[in-house]
Amino acid sequence: MTYFGTNLKKIRQIKGLSQQAFAELIDLNRGVISSYEEGRAEPKIETLLRIANYFGISTDDIISKPLTVNQLANFTLIEDSIPPFENDSEVEIQELTEKGDVKNIELQKIFANFDFVFFVNEDVASKSNYLKGTVLFLKEAIQPDESHNGFLLFPKGKAVFSTVFIPAEKNYAIIGVLGSTFLTEQKSLVSRIELLEKKVFGN
């Protein structure tokens, strides 16, 4: 049992949305929202990620504990404090070429490379080399690939990090990282110390 249905209803009510309006916002139908809230169905991983990312709530929080009205009100206050983008506005980002030249790039070209983002929580951080808060860029993987930096799986609605592809599960390959990896930095430091010791002691 998860708290997803209860939390979904709280989010919807805090936002002042009907089931129909909420369904349209998340690109689902009203009957699905009703079944979630009444506990008759559990969401697919894609749906869970979409809702969590849309409202800025971690997937772990939305399914594992009852969210308080204060927490949700805070999300609303943060959301309201950020001026919304106009429909015709575009976020601009520029690319630096190998020669250091600056050129414009369309964000859609970047977004086309991945399906989801995941903000590393404490549980994933404790069982991987990614620090909490690191952003992982994910793409659903059909088969393993050496270029992948590991996988995220969601058995029983909980994020789990894996270094190997697991055929029996839905695998989300980590294809990019925004943040730092403590373990990688730690290994690099140890390597430098070992190299220094060899130079000094000749071992």
N, C-alpha and C positions, 0 to 999 in steps of 0.2 A: 504493500500500500504506500502511495506517495501523497504529498500534500498538493499536488499539481492542480487538481480541480478546485479546491478551496482557494488556493492562491490566485488562480485564474479569475475566479469570480470577484475576489477582492480588488484585483488590478482593474478589472472592467468597471466595477462600481466606483472606485476612486477616480477613474478617468471619465465617469459619467457616460459610459457607452452602453447601448443595448447589445444583446447577443448578436443581432444582425450587423450592427455597426462594427462591433469588434471583429466579427467573422470577415467582413469586407476588408478591414484594416490588415488582417493577417493572411488574406487570400484563402479563406476556408468558407464552408457554409455554416449557417446558424445551427443546424442539427448537430454538427460535430462539436461546436462550442458547448451546446447543451449537454451532450454525452460526457464531455470532459468534466464539466462542473458537477454533474451528478454522479461521477465516479463510475460510469458505465463503460468508459474507454480510457486508454492511456495514449498519449501523443506519440507520433513517430519522432525519431531523433531530429529529423529536419525541422519539424514543427516546433519542437521544444527549443531548438537553437534559434529559430526565427523569432519566437516570442521573447526569449531571454535577451537576445541581442537588441531587439526593437525597444524594449523597455529598460535596458541597461541593468538587468538583474542576472546574477550568475545562475547557470543551470542547476548547480548544486543547491543553491538557496531555494529556487522555485519548486523543487521537488522534494527536498529533504526536511524542510521545517516550515511551520506556518509563518507567513510574513505578517508583520504587524501593520496596522493602519499608519502608524508613525513612519515606518520604513517607506511605505508606498507614498505617503505624503511628501517625504523628503525627495523621492525620485521625481515627483511632480514639480516640487519647488526648483530642483536643479534644472529640469527640462524647461520650465517656464522662464528661468533666468538667462537662457541662451536664445538669442534672437534667431527666429527661424529663417532658413534660406528662402528667398523668393523662388517661385517655380521656374523662372527663366534664368536664374543665376547658376553659374557653374564654378566648381572649385578648380582652381588652376594649380598645376604642379609642373615643374620644369625638370628636364633631364640634363645631366652633365655627361657629355660624351667622353670617350677615351682621351681626347685632346684638350678637354677642359672647356669645350664650347657649350653654350647653353641653348637648348631648343625646347619647344613646347611638346608636351606629350598628353594624349588623351587618357584620363583615368580609366575609362572603359577597357582600354587595352591591358591595363594592369589587373583590373578586377576579373577579366576573362580568364586569368590563370588559376584562380581558386574559387571554391564554392562557398566556403564558410570561414569565419574567424572564431577563435576560441581564446578566452582570457584564462591563463593558467591559474587554477585555484590551489589552495593549500594541499589538497589530497594529491593532485597530479604533480605538484612541485616536489612533494616528499618522496615520490616514486619515479622521478625522472631527473634529467639534468637541466630542467627549465625552472627558472625562478618564478615565484608567484607574481602574477601581473603581466608576464611576458605574453605577447600576442602570437598565436600560432595561426598560420594560414593553411587551410585544409582543403583537400580535394578528395572526393570519394574514390577509393582505389578498388579496381576489379582484380588486380593481381599485384604481387610484390615487385618493387623496382629498387635497384641499388641507390638511386638518387634520393629516395625518401629518407627523411630524418627521423623515422619512427612513425607510429600510428596512434590515433586515438580511437577507442572503441567505447560503446555505451551500453554494456550489458546491464540489464535491470535498471536502466535510466541513470547510471552513474558513470562519469568519465573515467576511463582507465587508459594509461599510457602503455604501449607495447613497442618493443624494439623489432618485433617480427610481425609479419602479416598472418592473421588468423583466419583461415578460410571459412570457418563456421560462423563468423561474425561479420557485421558491416564495418569495414575499415575506412577510416578517414586519414589519408596520408598527410604528414606534415611536410609541406613543400616550401615553407618559408617561415622565418621567425623575426619578430620585431621585439627586441629586448636582448637580454644577455643570458648566457648559460653558465651557471656557477661552476658546474663540474668541469666544463671545457677550460675555463679560466684556471681552475685549480690544477688540472693536469698540466697545463702549459707552465704554471709556476713551478710545479714539481720537476718538470723536464729541465727547466732553466737551472734549478738548484743542483740537479744531478750533473748537468753539464759543467757547472762551476766547480763542483767537487772533483770531477775528473781532471779539470785543468789544474786545480790546486794540489790535490793529493795524488794524481796520476793513476787512479784506480779505474 
